[in-house]
Amino acid sequence: MMRQKIILLGAMLTVIGGILAVSGFTSSALAERGDACKSGACGSATFQFSGRYELTGLSMSVKDTKCDDNDVYIKLRIYDFQGTWDTMERRNSSGCKADYARWPNLHYVNQRGAIKGVRVIVCVDDFASDTCYSSGYLKNPNE
């Protein structure tokens, strides 16, 4: 009997007698993207869930869209089994005439436990409490 093995996108495909078997998927291979854009600020983040505790290939960007002399910033809201918490703010103080401020090639490991999901949070640093917008919930497929 002829047996063939083909490696494709992290999965092992085995063909035996015309039957295809798939094995080996352990983490998400597709990039996630979260966007949050409203009056005053627009931002996005892309990343991959690498297992249960880690985000790799993380890139974030944010832009001022209102020309009101208020800084804008972006952060991630991490959902885990202990609740939620926010990552460090990444700030754009360049005003609305500048391009997006970008932070490529970031990496994040959750020391608190498994990541259930993530939201991208974009804020305008305005008077009193900041005005913030969030992306949809990005669920960790490894959880």
Secondary structure, 3 states (H helix, E strand, C coil): CCEEEEEECCEEEEEECCEEEEECCCCCCCCEEEEEEECCEEEEEEEEEECCCEEEEEEEEEEECCCCCCCEEEEEEEEECCEEEECCCEEECCCCCCCCEEEEEEEEECCCCCEEEEEEEEEECCCCCCEEEECCCEECCCC
